[in-house]
Amino acid sequence: MRVLLLTGSHPIYHSLLQLSDEQITAGPEWPDAQMVDGRWLSMRTESGETDLEQLLSRIPAAQTPDAVVCVADAGWSVRPVNLRAFKGTKVLLLADRPGDKPEMSEVFRYVGGEVFDRVMFMRDQAQLARLLGGAAPGIAANLVETVWPSENPTAHARVI
């Protein structure tokens, strides 16, 4: 599976979230780096909102991703917009540290304006349980299923 990982993490200070052998990592801290044959390894984006359609137009057809994974980490410095331009799987991974950005109200506004197949917490389901206070539509009743990757994917509501 080919993956485009959008992250605000810095390649020197944070270990890379490696989701696929065929992964392109993109973000404001990542350089434009290509193999000799033109395949992308990493791509630099602007900080803040990034038009996904423009980013995808830079990738050759043979390297078109099957999935786009967006990491809303502590700084949330990458917020892709125009996700409807991508027909593959779209996942939003939320940071697991309470009190860090993004605030949940920001997340709800963002998810309401974009289309994701799945929104998941990276590690700590306790924060989600406190927020919801019980099961909610579109959220798996078993919070273990909100961890990447899920071995037993469940149906999730899609924000349209």
Residue frames as a rotation matrix with the C-alpha (Angstrom) as fourth column:
MET 1
0.583 0.812 0.000 0.00
0.812 -0.583 0.000 0.00
0.000 0.000 -1.000 0.00
ARG 2
-0.459 -0.683 0.567 1.28
0.662 -0.689 -0.294 3.46
0.592 0.241 0.769 -0.90
VAL 3
0.431 0.560 -0.708 0.80
0.899 -0.339 0.279 6.05
-0.084 -0.756 -0.649 1.85
LEU 4
-0.176 -0.397 0.901 1.12
0.257 -0.902 -0.347 9.82
0.950 0.170 0.261 1.96
LEU 5
0.171 0.137 -0.976 1.81
0.981 0.067 0.181 10.78
0.090 -0.988 -0.123 5.59
LEU 6
0.125 -0.059 0.990 1.22
0.145 -0.986 -0.077 14.44
0.982 0.153 -0.115 6.43
THR 7
0.508 -0.047 -0.860 2.88
0.846 0.214 0.488 15.39
0.161 -0.976 0.149 9.70
GLY 8
0.835 -0.222 0.504 4.27
-0.242 -0.970 -0.026 18.37
0.495 -0.100 -0.863 11.54
SER 9
0.844 -0.536 0.015 6.96
0.241 0.404 0.882 16.28
-0.478 -0.741 0.471 13.20
HIS 10
0.532 -0.770 -0.353 10.60
-0.839 -0.535 -0.096 17.15
-0.115 0.347 -0.931 12.71
PRO 11
0.772 -0.183 -0.608 12.75
-0.162 0.869 -0.468 14.41
0.614 0.460 0.641 11.12
ILE 12
-0.302 -0.953 0.011 15.63
-0.199 0.052 -0.979 15.00
0.932 -0.298 -0.206 13.55
TYR 13
-0.675 -0.007 0.738 13.68
-0.712 -0.256 -0.654 15.24
0.193 -0.967 0.168 16.83
HIS 14
0.162 0.824 0.543 10.89
-0.801 0.431 -0.415 12.68
-0.576 -0.368 0.730 16.34
SER 15
-0.756 -0.328 0.566 10.95
0.007 0.861 0.508 9.10
-0.654 0.388 -0.649 15.16
LEU 16
-0.694 0.455 -0.557 9.11
-0.705 -0.276 0.653 8.66
0.144 0.847 0.513 11.90
LEU 17
0.029 0.794 0.607 5.72
-0.474 0.545 -0.691 6.99
-0.880 -0.267 0.392 11.93
GLN 18
-0.793 -0.388 -0.470 6.42
-0.598 0.343 0.724 4.30
-0.119 0.855 -0.504 9.34
LEU 19
0.064 0.942 0.329 3.12
-0.614 0.297 -0.731 2.97
-0.787 -0.156 0.598 7.98
SER 20
0.933 0.256 0.252 4.27
0.055 0.590 -0.805 1.53
-0.355 0.765 0.537 4.67
ASP 21
-0.018 -0.956 0.294 7.41
0.651 0.212 0.728 0.63
-0.759 0.205 0.619 2.73
GLU 22
-0.446 -0.028 0.895 6.01
0.820 -0.414 0.395 2.84
0.359 0.910 0.207 -0.05
GLN 23
0.479 0.591 -0.649 5.48
0.835 -0.535 0.129 5.98
-0.271 -0.604 -0.749 2.03
ILE 24
-0.256 -0.456 0.852 5.97
0.506 -0.815 -0.284 9.63
0.824 0.358 0.439 1.22
THR 25
0.037 0.212 -0.977 6.28
0.964 -0.266 -0.021 11.81
-0.265 -0.940 -0.214 4.30
ALA 26
-0.203 -0.019 0.979 5.22
0.570 -0.815 0.103 15.44
0.796 0.579 0.177 3.88
GLY 27
0.636 0.420 -0.647 5.23
0.769 -0.412 0.488 18.44
-0.062 -0.808 -0.586 6.18
PRO 28
0.950 -0.207 0.232 6.82
-0.156 -0.963 -0.221 21.83
0.269 0.173 -0.947 6.83
GLU 29
0.477 -0.809 0.344 9.91
-0.658 -0.069 0.750 20.25
-0.583 -0.584 -0.565 8.45
TRP 30
0.319 -0.308 0.896 10.54
0.407 0.898 0.164 17.69
-0.856 0.313 0.412 5.69
PRO 31
-0.415 -0.536 -0.735 12.71
-0.444 -0.586 0.678 18.48
-0.794 0.607 0.005 2.65
ASP 32
0.753 0.461 -0.469 11.78
-0.627 0.288 -0.724 17.81
-0.198 0.839 0.506 -0.95
ALA 33
-0.359 -0.880 0.311 13.68
-0.707 0.474 0.525 14.56
-0.609 -0.032 -0.792 -1.49
GLN 34
0.753 0.570 -0.328 13.47
-0.634 0.495 -0.595 12.23
-0.176 0.656 0.734 -4.48
MET 35
0.315 -0.610 0.727 15.23
0.282 0.791 0.542 9.07
-0.906 0.034 0.422 -5.62
VAL 36
-0.686 -0.658 -0.311 17.31
-0.153 -0.288 0.945 9.20
-0.712 0.696 0.097 -8.81
ASP 37
-0.802 0.414 0.431 14.36
0.594 0.483 0.643 7.64
0.058 0.772 -0.633 -10.70
GLY 38
-0.684 0.511 0.521 12.04
-0.213 -0.823 0.527 10.52
0.698 0.249 0.672 -9.60
ARG 39
0.164 0.746 -0.646 10.14
0.583 0.455 0.673 8.68
0.796 -0.487 -0.360 -6.83
TRP 40
0.157 0.001 0.988 9.38
-0.533 -0.842 0.086 10.92
0.832 -0.540 -0.131 -3.86
LEU 41
-0.449 -0.311 -0.838 10.69
0.594 0.597 -0.540 10.11
0.668 -0.739 -0.083 -0.39
SER 42
-0.183 0.400 -0.898 9.53
0.835 -0.420 -0.357 13.31
-0.520 -0.815 -0.257 1.31
MET 43
-0.121 0.253 0.960 7.88
0.721 -0.643 0.260 16.58
0.683 0.723 -0.104 0.37
ARG 44
-0.888 -0.177 -0.424 7.97
0.420 -0.687 -0.593 20.00
-0.187 -0.705 0.685 1.95
THR 45
0.076 0.932 0.353 4.61
0.848 -0.247 0.468 21.70
0.524 0.264 -0.810 2.60
GLU 46
-0.391 -0.072 0.918 3.74
-0.247 -0.952 -0.180 25.07
0.887 -0.297 0.354 3.99
SER 47
-0.949 0.126 -0.290 2.81
0.314 0.254 -0.915 25.25
-0.041 -0.959 -0.281 7.65
GLY 48
-0.503 0.845 -0.180 -0.94
-0.514 -0.460 -0.724 25.41
-0.695 -0.272 0.666 8.30
GLU 49
0.525 0.812 0.253 -3.46
-0.214 0.415 -0.884 24.62
-0.823 0.410 0.392 5.59
THR 50
-0.699 -0.703 -0.130 -2.18
-0.387 0.220 0.895 22.58
-0.601 0.676 -0.426 2.65
ASP 51
0.309 0.802 -0.512 -4.28
-0.902 0.076 -0.426 21.94
-0.302 0.593 0.746 -0.46
LEU 52
0.044 -0.268 0.962 -4.17
-0.151 0.950 0.272 18.17
-0.988 -0.157 0.001 -0.89
GLU 53
0.853 0.324 0.408 -5.02
0.335 0.259 -0.906 18.36
-0.399 0.910 0.113 -4.60
GLN 54
0.772 -0.623 -0.124 -1.97
-0.586 -0.623 -0.519 20.55
0.246 0.473 -0.846 -5.28
LEU 55
0.009 -0.778 0.628 0.26
-0.844 0.331 0.422 18.26
-0.536 -0.534 -0.654 -3.23
LEU 56
0.276 0.188 0.942 -1.00
0.131 0.964 -0.231 15.16
-0.952 0.188 0.242 -5.05
SER 57
0.988 0.136 -0.073 -0.42
-0.044 -0.204 -0.978 16.81
-0.148 0.969 -0.196 -8.45
ARG 58
0.316 -0.946 -0.070 3.34
-0.948 -0.317 0.002 16.75
-0.024 0.066 -0.998 -7.72
ILE 59
-0.180 -0.344 0.921 3.35
-0.461 0.857 0.230 12.96
-0.869 -0.383 -0.313 -7.28
PRO 60
-0.701 -0.102 -0.705 3.83
-0.706 0.240 0.667 10.81
0.101 0.965 -0.240 -10.42
ALA 61
0.268 0.928 -0.258 0.97
-0.884 0.344 0.317 8.45
0.383 0.143 0.913 -11.34
ALA 62
0.125 -0.280 -0.952 3.04
-0.007 0.959 -0.283 5.34
0.992 0.042 0.119 -10.53
GLN 63
-0.798 -0.473 -0.373 3.47
0.380 0.086 -0.921 6.60
0.467 -0.877 0.111 -6.97
THR 64
-0.239 0.802 0.548 -0.10
-0.525 -0.581 0.622 7.84
0.817 -0.139 0.560 -6.37
PRO 65
-0.901 -0.165 0.400 -0.98
-0.433 0.359 -0.827 6.98
-0.008 -0.918 -0.395 -2.76
ASP 66
-0.457 0.759 -0.464 -3.72
0.390 0.640 0.662 4.53
0.800 0.122 -0.588 -1.79
ALA 67
0.495 0.569 -0.657 -4.16
0.837 -0.110 0.535 6.27
0.232 -0.815 -0.531 1.56
VAL 68
-0.163 -0.464 0.871 -3.56
-0.026 -0.880 -0.474 9.71
0.986 -0.100 0.132 3.06
VAL 69
0.326 0.169 -0.930 -2.82
0.888 0.283 0.362 9.78
0.325 -0.944 -0.058 6.79
CYS 70
0.113 -0.191 0.975 -2.89
-0.074 -0.980 -0.183 13.17
0.991 -0.051 -0.125 8.52
VAL 71
-0.166 -0.252 -0.953 -1.32
0.906 0.343 -0.248 13.50
0.389 -0.905 0.171 11.97
ALA 72
0.520 0.342 0.783 -2.84
-0.069 -0.897 0.437 16.20
0.851 -0.281 -0.443 14.19
ASP 73
-0.016 -0.647 -0.762 0.13
0.829 0.418 -0.372 16.25
0.559 -0.637 0.530 16.54
ALA 74
-0.037 0.006 -0.999 0.99
0.909 -0.416 -0.036 18.68
-0.416 -0.909 0.010 19.34
GLY 75
-0.717 -0.313 -0.622 1.68
0.118 -0.935 0.335 21.61
-0.687 0.167 0.708 17.00
TRP 76
0.234 0.815 0.530 -0.94
0.653 0.271 -0.707 20.67
-0.720 0.512 -0.469 14.40
SER 77
-0.242 -0.479 -0.844 1.17
-0.237 -0.814 0.530 22.50
-0.941 0.328 0.084 11.86
VAL 78
-0.975 -0.010 -0.220 -0.27
-0.217 0.217 0.952 20.56
0.038 0.976 -0.214 8.89
ARG 79
-0.245 0.954 0.172 -4.00
-0.032 0.170 -0.985 20.74
-0.969 -0.247 -0.011 8.13
PRO 80
-0.960 -0.113 0.256 -4.75
0.237 0.160 0.958 19.40
-0.149 0.981 -0.127 4.67
VAL 81
-0.153 0.927 -0.343 -7.81
-0.376 -0.376 -0.847 20.84
-0.914 -0.001 0.406 2.98
ASN 82
0.158 0.349 -0.924 -9.69
-0.985 -0.005 -0.170 19.76
-0.064 0.937 0.343 -0.14
LEU 83
-0.614 -0.387 0.688 -9.57
-0.468 0.880 0.077 16.09
-0.635 -0.275 -0.722 0.86
ARG 84
0.445 0.851 0.278 -12.50
-0.176 0.387 -0.905 15.40
-0.878 0.354 0.322 -1.48
ALA 85
0.455 -0.359 -0.815 -9.97
-0.890 -0.206 -0.406 15.60
-0.022 0.910 -0.414 -4.32
PHE 86
-0.691 -0.720 -0.062 -8.49
-0.714 0.694 -0.095 12.29
0.112 -0.021 -0.994 -3.12
LYS 87
0.226 0.859 -0.460 -10.52
-0.773 0.446 0.451 9.13
0.592 0.253 0.765 -3.80
GLY 88
-0.271 -0.415 -0.869 -8.51
0.129 0.879 -0.460 6.74
0.954 -0.237 -0.184 -1.58
THR 89
0.429 0.378 -0.820 -8.67
0.796 0.271 0.541 6.16
0.427 -0.885 -0.185 2.18
LYS 90
-0.107 -0.382 0.918 -8.31
-0.144 -0.907 -0.395 9.25
0.984 -0.175 0.042 4.37
VAL 91
0.386 0.131 -0.913 -7.36
0.795 0.456 0.401 8.90
0.469 -0.880 0.072 8.05
LEU 92
0.276 -0.291 0.916 -6.88
-0.427 -0.891 -0.155 11.55
0.861 -0.348 -0.370 10.75
LEU 93
0.098 -0.343 -0.934 -4.65
0.775 0.615 -0.145 10.52
0.624 -0.710 0.326 13.67
LEU 94
0.700 0.223 0.678 -5.06
-0.188 -0.859 0.477 12.68
0.689 -0.461 -0.559 16.77
ALA 95
-0.423 -0.886 0.187 -2.31
-0.347 -0.032 -0.937 13.32
0.837 -0.462 -0.294 19.30
ASP 96
0.216 0.490 -0.844 -2.69
0.486 0.696 0.529 11.52
0.847 -0.525 -0.088 22.58
ARG 97
-0.693 -0.556 -0.459 -1.44
0.674 -0.272 -0.687 14.18
0.257 -0.785 0.563 24.98
PRO 98
0.400 0.896 -0.192 -4.21
0.909 -0.361 0.210 15.98
0.119 -0.258 -0.959 26.90
GLY 99
0.521 -0.106 -0.847 -3.89
0.353 -0.877 0.326 19.74
-0.777 -0.469 -0.420 26.84
ASP 100
-0.648 -0.761 -0.017 -1.85
0.253 -0.237 0.938 19.84
-0.718 0.604 0.346 23.65
LYS 101
-0.071 0.572 -0.817 -3.16
-0.837 -0.480 -0.264 21.27
-0.543 0.665 0.513 20.44
PRO 102
-0.670 0.584 0.459 -5.38
-0.129 -0.700 0.703 20.66
0.731 0.412 0.544 18.68
GLU 103
-0.743 0.556 0.372 -8.24
-0.490 -0.073 -0.869 21.40
-0.456 -0.828 0.327 21.04
MET 104
-0.641 0.522 0.562 -11.24
0.548 0.825 -0.142 19.14
-0.538 0.217 -0.815 20.54
SER 105
0.380 0.808 -0.450 -13.40
0.178 -0.542 -0.822 22.05
-0.908 0.232 -0.349 19.34
GLU 106
-0.080 -0.508 -0.858 -10.83
-0.829 -0.444 0.340 22.70
-0.553 0.739 -0.386 16.57
VAL 107
-0.918 -0.273 0.287 -10.85
-0.122 0.884 0.452 19.01
-0.377 0.380 -0.845 15.66
PHE 108
-0.204 0.927 0.314 -14.66
0.611 0.371 -0.699 18.90
-0.765 0.049 -0.642 15.43
ARG 109
0.466 0.326 -0.823 -14.73
-0.324 -0.803 -0.501 22.02
-0.824 0.500 -0.268 13.22
TYR 110
-0.410 -0.736 -0.539 -12.00
-0.812 0.025 0.583 20.61
-0.415 0.677 -0.608 10.99
VAL 111
-0.891 0.098 0.444 -13.56
0.183 0.971 0.152 17.13
-0.416 0.216 -0.883 10.65
GLY 112
0.092 0.993 -0.069 -16.94
0.409 -0.101 -0.907 18.75
-0.908 0.055 -0.415 9.96
GLY 113
0.484 0.057 -0.873 -15.43
-0.566 -0.740 -0.362 20.60
-0.667 0.670 -0.326 7.00
GLU 114
-0.399 -0.678 -0.618 -13.37
-0.916 0.331 0.228 17.74
0.050 0.657 -0.752 5.55
VAL 115
0.723 0.637 -0.269 -14.06
-0.648 0.760 0.058 14.10
0.241 0.132 0.962 4.69
PHE 116
-0.497 -0.842 0.210 -12.23
-0.866 0.464 -0.188 11.34
0.061 -0.275 -0.959 6.58
ASP 117
0.051 0.452 -0.890 -12.90
-0.291 0.860 0.420 7.62
0.955 0.238 0.175 6.48
ARG 118
0.502 0.051 -0.864 -11.63
0.713 0.540 0.446 7.29
0.489 -0.840 0.234 10.01
VAL 119
0.233 -0.431 0.872 -10.60
-0.539 -0.803 -0.253 9.58
0.809 -0.411 -0.420 12.88
MET 120
0.632 -0.090 -0.769 -8.49
0.485 0.821 0.302 7.84
0.604 -0.564 0.563 15.52
PHE 121
0.803 -0.468 0.368 -6.51
-0.588 -0.524 0.617 8.62
-0.096 -0.712 -0.696 18.64
MET 122
0.166 -0.836 -0.523 -2.89
-0.674 0.292 -0.679 7.54
0.720 0.465 -0.515 18.38
ARG 123
-0.675 -0.510 -0.532 -2.63
0.009 0.716 -0.698 5.89
0.737 -0.476 -0.479 21.82
ASP 124
-0.990 0.128 -0.062 -4.65
0.057 -0.042 -0.997 7.13
-0.131 -0.991 0.034 24.76
GLN 125
-0.461 0.886 0.046 -8.30
0.396 0.159 0.904 6.10
0.794 0.435 -0.424 24.60
ALA 126
-0.317 0.329 -0.889 -8.91
0.934 -0.056 -0.354 7.42
-0.166 -0.943 -0.290 28.15
GLN 127
-0.857 -0.019 -0.515 -9.05
-0.008 -0.999 0.050 10.98
-0.515 0.047 0.856 26.80
LEU 128
-0.764 0.610 -0.209 -11.70
-0.280 -0.023 0.960 9.95
0.581 0.792 0.188 24.28
ALA 129
-0.322 0.654 -0.684 -13.70
0.740 0.625 0.250 8.10
0.591 -0.426 -0.685 26.94
ARG 130
-0.528 0.097 -0.844 -13.69
0.663 -0.575 -0.480 11.18
-0.531 -0.813 0.239 29.22
LEU 131
-0.932 0.137 -0.335 -14.75
-0.294 -0.829 0.476 13.40
-0.213 0.542 0.813 26.33
LEU 132
-0.602 0.713 -0.360 -17.62
-0.253 0.258 0.933 11.21
0.758 0.652 0.025 25.19
GLY 133
-0.599 0.363 0.714 -18.80
-0.762 0.017 -0.648 9.86
-0.247 -0.932 0.267 28.55
GLY 134
0.063 0.613 0.788 -20.20
-0.078 0.790 -0.608 6.87
-0.995 -0.023 0.097 26.66
ALA 135
-0.467 -0.211 0.859 -20.71
0.737 0.443 0.510 5.52
-0.488 0.871 -0.052 23.18
ALA 136
-0.030 0.425 -0.905 -21.55
-0.330 -0.859 -0.392 7.99
-0.943 0.287 0.166 20.42
PRO 137
0.860 0.387 0.332 -22.61
0.178 0.383 -0.906 7.56
-0.478 0.839 0.261 16.78
GLY 138
0.832 -0.549 -0.074 -19.63
-0.240 -0.237 -0.942 7.02
0.500 0.801 -0.329 14.50
ILE 139
-0.124 -0.865 0.486 -17.33
-0.953 -0.032 -0.301 6.03
0.276 -0.501 -0.820 17.37
ALA 140
-0.192 0.002 -0.981 -16.59
-0.077 0.997 0.017 2.38
0.978 0.079 -0.191 18.00
ALA 141
0.796 0.526 0.298 -18.13
-0.361 0.018 0.932 1.18
0.485 -0.850 0.205 21.28
ASN 142
0.743 -0.649 -0.161 -14.89
0.618 0.575 0.535 -0.69
-0.255 -0.497 0.829 21.94
LEU 143
0.878 -0.355 -0.322 -12.26
-0.373 -0.928 0.006 2.06
-0.301 0.114 -0.947 22.16
VAL 144
0.024 -0.883 0.469 -9.46
0.069 0.470 0.880 -0.40
-0.997 0.011 0.072 21.41
GLU 145
0.242 0.157 0.957 -10.67
0.900 0.332 -0.282 -0.21
-0.362 0.930 -0.060 17.80
THR 146
0.993 0.108 -0.041 -9.68
0.088 -0.938 -0.335 3.47
-0.075 0.329 -0.941 17.64
VAL 147
0.297 -0.954 -0.033 -5.96
-0.313 -0.130 0.941 2.58
-0.902 -0.269 -0.338 17.73
TRP 148
0.660 -0.158 -0.734 -3.96
-0.743 0.003 -0.669 2.34
0.109 0.987 -0.115 14.51
PRO 149
-0.661 0.536 -0.525 -3.99
-0.597 0.050 0.801 -0.16
0.455 0.843 0.287 12.96
SER 150
0.005 0.743 0.669 -7.23
-0.875 0.327 -0.357 -1.90
-0.484 -0.584 0.652 13.80
GLU 151
-0.932 -0.330 0.147 -7.23
-0.242 0.872 0.424 -5.62
-0.268 0.360 -0.893 13.20
ASN 152
-0.461 0.859 0.222 -11.05
0.863 0.492 -0.113 -5.68
-0.207 0.140 -0.968 13.17
PRO 153
-0.997 0.062 0.055 -12.22
-0.046 -0.965 0.257 -2.55
0.069 0.254 0.965 11.33
THR 154
-0.340 0.934 -0.109 -15.76
0.730 0.188 -0.657 -1.47
-0.593 -0.303 -0.746 12.08
ALA 155
0.007 0.446 0.895 -18.18
0.850 -0.475 0.230 0.68
0.527 0.759 -0.382 10.13
HIS 156
-0.517 -0.195 -0.833 -17.80
0.653 -0.719 -0.237 4.38
-0.553 -0.667 0.499 10.96
ALA 157
0.651 0.758 -0.037 -19.98
0.605 -0.548 -0.578 7.33
-0.459 0.354 -0.815 10.09
ARG 158
-0.426 -0.756 0.497 -18.51
0.905 -0.363 0.224 9.62
0.011 0.545 0.838 7.49
VAL 159
-0.020 0.343 -0.939 -18.87
0.303 -0.893 -0.333 13.39
-0.953 -0.291 -0.086 7.82
ILE 160
-0.280 -0.020 0.960 -20.17
0.959 0.032 0.280 14.71
-0.036 0.999 0.011 4.50
